[in-house]
Amino acid sequence: MLDLFRLLCDFGLVVLIWMVQLIIYPSFKYYSSENLTTWHKLYTIRVAYVVIPLMFGQLGLAITQVSIDASYLSVLSLVLVLLIWAHTFLFFAPSHGKIAANNITKDFIQKIVRINWWRTFLWSIVFLLSFTQFQL
C-alpha cells in the first residue's frame, strides 16, 4: 500500500511539474508585469493546495521507504527528492518572491523556464523510479 501512495504522489508531482514547465511558466511572458503580479498572488495560493501536500507526502513516503528497506533505488529516490526540495527553496521560492514584488523582466522569465528543466528532469526520474518499484 505504501508503494501505491508513493506512486500516486510521484505521478501527481510529475504531471504538475510538466504543466508548470510547458504551460504555466512560459505563459508568464504574455502578462504585463502588473497583471502577472496580480495573477501570481492567486496562482501561488491555489497551487499551494496541491503542491504542499504532494511534496510533503512524497518526502515522508521516501523517508519511510528508506527506513523500511534502504535499497539502492529507495536511497537514490530520497536523494533526488531532497535535491528537488533544495532546488525549490534555494531558487524557486526566491524567484516567486521577485514575481510577487513585481521585480521581473522577460530575461528573468526565460531564466526560470530554463532552470525549471532541472526540477522537471528530477521529478520525472523520481516518478520512473517509483514506477519501476511499484508492484501490484
LUMRO-29968 format. One line per 3 residues: number of its first residue (from 1); their letters; for each residue x, y, z of N, C-alpha, C. Coordinates in Angstrom, 2 decimals. Layout:
N
NUM	A	X:Y:Z:X:Y:Z:X:Y:Z  ...
END
This chain:
136
1	MLD	0.82:-1.20:0.00:0.00:0.00:0.00:0.86:1.26:0.00  1.99:1.19:0.70:2.92:2.32:0.74:3.41:2.66:-0.67  3.73:1.63:-1.45:4.20:1.84:-2.82:3.14:2.52:-3.68
4	LFR	1.87:2.18:-3.45:0.79:2.81:-4.21:0.67:4.29:-3.88  0.71:4.64:-2.60:0.65:6.05:-2.20:1.85:6.82:-2.77  3.01:6.19:-2.74:4.20:6.83:-3.27:4.05:7.06:-4.77
7	LLC	3.57:6.05:-5.48:3.37:6.18:-6.92:2.38:7.30:-7.24  1.32:7.40:-6.46:0.31:8.44:-6.69:0.88:9.84:-6.44  1.65:10.01:-5.36:2.29:11.30:-5.09:3.26:11.66:-6.21
10	DFG	4.09:10.70:-6.58:5.08:10.95:-7.62:4.41:11.26:-8.96  3.32:10.56:-9.26:2.60:10.82:-10.50:1.99:12.22:-10.48  1.37:12.59:-9.36:0.79:13.92:-9.24:1.83:15.01:-9.45
13	LVV	2.99:14.83:-8.86:4.04:15.84:-8.99:4.67:15.87:-10.37  4.82:14.73:-11.01:5.40:14.75:-12.36:4.42:15.39:-13.35  3.14:15.14:-13.20:2.16:15.80:-14.07:2.17:17.30:-13.82
16	LIW	2.19:17.68:-12.56:2.19:19.09:-12.20:3.44:19.81:-12.74  4.61:19.21:-12.56:5.84:19.90:-13.00:5.89:20.03:-14.51  5.37:19.04:-15.24:5.33:19.18:-16.70:4.35:20.27:-17.13
19	MVQ	3.25:20.42:-16.41:2.31:21.52:-16.71:2.96:22.87:-16.41  3.67:22.94:-15.29:4.38:24.18:-14.95:5.42:24.49:-16.03  6.17:23.47:-16.43:7.26:23.68:-17.38:6.76:24.06:-18.78
22	LII	5.71:23.40:-19.23:5.26:23.60:-20.61:4.19:24.66:-20.77  3.44:24.95:-19.69:2.31:25.86:-19.81:2.42:27.08:-18.89  2.57:26.85:-17.61:2.44:27.94:-16.63:3.61:28.91:-16.70
25	YPS	4.84:28.45:-16.50:5.98:29.38:-16.53:6.12:30.08:-17.89  6.01:29.36:-19.02:6.12:30.09:-20.29:5.02:31.13:-20.50  3.85:30.93:-19.88:2.77:31.90:-20.05:3.06:33.22:-19.35
28	FKY	3.98:33.23:-18.39:4.31:34.46:-17.67:4.73:35.58:-18.61  5.36:35.24:-19.73:5.86:36.29:-20.63:4.73:37.02:-21.36  3.52:36.49:-21.31:2.41:37.12:-22.00:1.61:38.08:-21.12
31	YSS	1.99:38.18:-19.86:1.32:39.09:-18.93:2.10:40.39:-18.85  1.37:41.48:-18.66:2.06:42.71:-18.26:2.57:42.48:-16.85  3.55:43.23:-16.41:4.12:42.99:-15.08:3.06:43.18:-13.99
34	ENL	2.17:44.15:-14.15:1.11:44.36:-13.15:0.13:43.20:-13.13  -0.28:42.75:-14.31:-1.21:41.62:-14.37:-0.58:40.34:-13.86  0.71:40.13:-14.16:1.38:38.93:-13.67:1.45:38.95:-12.15
37	TTW	1.77:40.09:-11.57:1.85:40.19:-10.12:0.49:39.88:-9.48  -0.56:40.42:-10.04:-1.91:40.18:-9.52:-2.29:38.71:-9.67  -2.09:38.15:-10.86:-2.43:36.75:-11.10:-1.56:35.81:-10.28
40	HKL	-0.29:36.15:-10.15:0.67:35.30:-9.43:0.26:35.11:-7.98  -0.27:36.16:-7.35:-0.73:36.04:-5.96:-1.82:34.97:-5.84  -2.76:34.97:-6.76:-3.82:33.95:-6.76:-3.26:32.57:-7.09
43	YTI	-2.40:32.53:-8.09:-1.82:31.27:-8.54:-1.05:30.57:-7.42  -0.18:31.29:-6.73:0.65:30.66:-5.72:-0.18:30.13:-4.55  -1.22:30.84:-4.18:-2.10:30.35:-3.10:-2.82:29.08:-3.55
46	RVA	-3.36:29.12:-4.74:-4.15:27.97:-5.22:-3.29:26.75:-5.52  -2.14:26.95:-6.12:-1.29:25.81:-6.45:-0.69:25.20:-5.18  -0.54:26.02:-4.14:-0.01:25.51:-2.87:-0.91:24.42:-2.28
49	YVV	-2.22:24.50:-2.50:-3.14:23.48:-2.01:-2.85:22.11:-2.63  -2.26:22.11:-3.80:-1.91:20.86:-4.48:-0.46:20.48:-4.18  0.44:21.45:-4.32:1.87:21.18:-4.22:2.31:20.79:-2.81
52	IPL	1.88:21.52:-1.81:2.37:21.28:-0.44:2.04:19.87:0.05  0.79:19.42:-0.03:0.53:18.04:0.43:1.29:16.99:-0.38  1.41:17.20:-1.69:2.11:16.22:-2.52:3.61:16.19:-2.19
55	MFG	4.22:17.36:-2.03:5.66:17.38:-1.73:5.95:16.80:-0.35  5.15:17.17:0.65:5.37:16.60:1.98:5.07:15.11:1.99  4.03:14.71:1.27:3.70:13.29:1.16:4.83:12.53:0.50
58	QLG	5.35:13.06:-0.59:6.45:12.40:-1.29:7.68:12.28:-0.39  8.01:13.35:0.30:9.18:13.32:1.19:8.98:12.32:2.33  7.82:12.35:2.96:7.54:11.42:4.06:7.55:9.98:3.60
61	LAI	6.97:9.72:2.46:6.95:8.36:1.93:8.35:7.90:1.52  9.14:8.79:0.94:10.51:8.42:0.56:11.35:8.10:1.80  11.20:8.89:2.85:11.92:8.61:4.10:11.45:7.28:4.69
64	TQV	10.15:7.05:4.69:9.60:5.79:5.21:10.13:4.60:4.42  10.14:4.71:3.11:10.63:3.60:2.29:12.10:3.30:2.58  12.91:4.32:2.77:14.33:4.10:3.09:14.47:3.46:4.46
67	SID	13.63:3.88:5.41:13.73:3.30:6.76:13.27:1.84:6.79  12.38:1.46:5.89:11.92:0.07:5.82:12.90:-0.79:5.03  13.38:-0.27:3.91:14.28:-1.03:3.04:15.21:-0.05:2.35
70	ASY	16.41:0.09:2.87:17.38:1.04:2.32:18.07:0.46:1.09  17.29:0.19:0.06:17.84:-0.32:-1.19:18.47:0.84:-1.96  19.24:0.48:-2.96:19.87:1.49:-3.82:18.81:2.42:-4.42
73	LSV	17.71:1.85:-4.92:16.68:2.66:-5.57:15.94:3.57:-4.59  15.65:3.06:-3.38:14.93:3.89:-2.41:15.82:5.03:-1.92  17.10:4.76:-1.71:18.02:5.82:-1.28:18.22:6.84:-2.40
76	LSL	18.40:6.37:-3.63:18.53:7.27:-4.77:17.30:8.16:-4.90  16.13:7.58:-4.76:14.89:8.34:-4.86:14.83:9.42:-3.78  15.19:9.07:-2.55:15.18:10.06:-1.47:16.19:11.17:-1.75
79	VLV	17.36:10.84:-2.23:18.36:11.86:-2.56:17.83:12.80:-3.63  17.18:12.26:-4.65:16.61:13.10:-5.71:15.50:14.00:-5.17  14.66:13.47:-4.30:13.60:14.28:-3.68:14.23:15.42:-2.87
82	LLI	15.28:15.13:-2.13:15.96:16.18:-1.36:16.60:17.22:-2.27  17.14:16.80:-3.40:17.68:17.76:-4.37:16.58:18.66:-4.93  15.42:18.08:-5.18:14.28:18.87:-5.67:13.87:19.90:-4.62
85	WAH	13.81:19.48:-3.35:13.47:20.42:-2.27:14.49:21.54:-2.22  15.78:21.20:-2.29:16.82:22.22:-2.22:16.69:23.19:-3.39  16.50:22.66:-4.57:16.36:23.48:-5.77:15.13:24.39:-5.66
88	TFL	14.06:23.84:-5.14:12.82:24.61:-4.99:13.01:25.77:-4.01  13.61:25.49:-2.86:13.68:26.52:-1.84:14.87:27.47:-2.02  15.91:27.03:-2.70:17.04:27.92:-2.93:16.86:28.82:-4.15
91	FFA	16.14:28.34:-5.16:15.95:29.16:-6.36:14.50:29.58:-6.58  13.57:28.65:-6.54:12.21:28.98:-6.96:11.42:29.76:-5.93  11.61:29.50:-4.65:10.92:30.32:-3.64:11.35:31.79:-3.77
94	PSH	12.66:32.08:-3.84:13.04:33.49:-4.06:12.56:34.05:-5.40  12.50:33.22:-6.42:12.02:33.69:-7.73:10.56:34.09:-7.65  9.77:33.30:-6.95:8.36:33.67:-6.79:8.22:34.92:-5.94
97	GKI	9.16:35.12:-5.01:9.19:36.37:-4.24:9.45:37.57:-5.14  10.33:37.42:-6.13:10.60:38.50:-7.08:9.37:38.81:-7.91  8.67:37.77:-8.32:7.45:37.98:-9.11:6.41:38.70:-8.27
100	AAN	6.24:38.27:-7.03:5.27:38.91:-6.13:5.61:40.37:-5.89  6.90:40.69:-5.88:7.34:42.07:-5.67:7.40:42.87:-6.98  6.94:42.26:-8.06:6.94:42.90:-9.38:8.36:43.30:-9.80
103	NIT	9.31:42.42:-9.50:10.71:42.66:-9.81:11.15:41.65:-10.89  10.54:41.77:-12.08:10.76:40.77:-13.12:11.04:41.42:-14.47  11.71:40.65:-15.31:11.96:41.04:-16.69:11.68:39.84:-17.58
106	KDF	11.67:40.06:-18.86:11.50:38.94:-19.81:12.66:37.95:-19.67  13.87:38.46:-19.44:15.02:37.57:-19.25:14.85:36.72:-18.00  14.29:37.30:-16.95:14.05:36.55:-15.72:13.06:35.41:-15.96
109	IQK	12.00:35.69:-16.71:11.01:34.65:-17.03:11.68:33.53:-17.82  12.51:33.88:-18.80:13.22:32.86:-19.57:14.15:32.05:-18.67  14.74:32.70:-17.70:15.66:32.01:-16.78:14.92:30.98:-15.94
112	IVR	13.74:31.34:-15.41:13.04:30.36:-14.58:12.54:29.18:-15.41  12.15:29.44:-16.65:11.75:28.33:-17.53:12.94:27.42:-17.79  14.09:28.02:-18.08:15.30:27.24:-18.37:15.75:26.44:-17.14
115	INW	15.80:27.07:-16.00:16.28:26.40:-14.78:15.27:25.36:-14.28  14.00:25.58:-14.54:12.99:24.62:-14.10:13.11:23.27:-14.81  13.84:23.22:-15.92:14.06:21.94:-16.58:14.74:20.96:-15.64
118	WRT	15.59:21.46:-14.72:16.23:20.57:-13.74:15.20:19.88:-12.86  14.24:20.66:-12.33:13.20:20.04:-11.50:12.34:19.09:-12.32  12.04:19.49:-13.54:11.23:18.63:-14.42:11.94:17.31:-14.65
121	FLW	13.22:17.37:-14.94:14.01:16.16:-15.16:14.06:15.31:-13.88  14.38:15.93:-12.74:14.50:15.19:-11.49:13.17:14.55:-11.09  12.07:15.30:-11.18:10.78:14.72:-10.81:10.38:13.61:-11.77
124	SIV	10.76:13.71:-13.01:10.47:12.64:-13.97:11.25:11.38:-13.60  12.51:11.53:-13.21:13.31:10.39:-12.78:12.73:9.77:-11.51  12.34:10.61:-10.56:11.73:10.10:-9.32:10.48:9.28:-9.63
127	FLL	9.65:9.79:-10.54:8.45:9.04:-10.91:8.82:7.71:-11.57  9.78:7.73:-12.46:10.18:6.48:-13.12:10.73:5.47:-12.12  11.50:5.95:-11.15:11.99:5.03:-10.09:10.83:4.45:-9.30
130	SFT	9.86:5.29:-8.96:8.69:4.83:-8.22:7.90:3.82:-9.04  7.75:4.10:-10.31:7.01:3.22:-11.20:7.69:1.86:-11.30  9.02:1.86:-11.41:9.73:0.58:-11.54:9.68:-0.23:-10.23
133	QFQ	9.53:0.45:-9.10:9.47:-0.25:-7.81:8.06:-0.71:-7.46  7.06:-0.17:-8.14:5.69:-0.49:-7.81:5.35:-1.90:-8.24  4.73:-2.63:-7.30:4.29:-3.99:-7.60:2.83:-4.11:-7.22
136	L	2.05:-4.69:-8.10:0.62:-4.87:-7.82:0.39:-5.89:-6.74
END
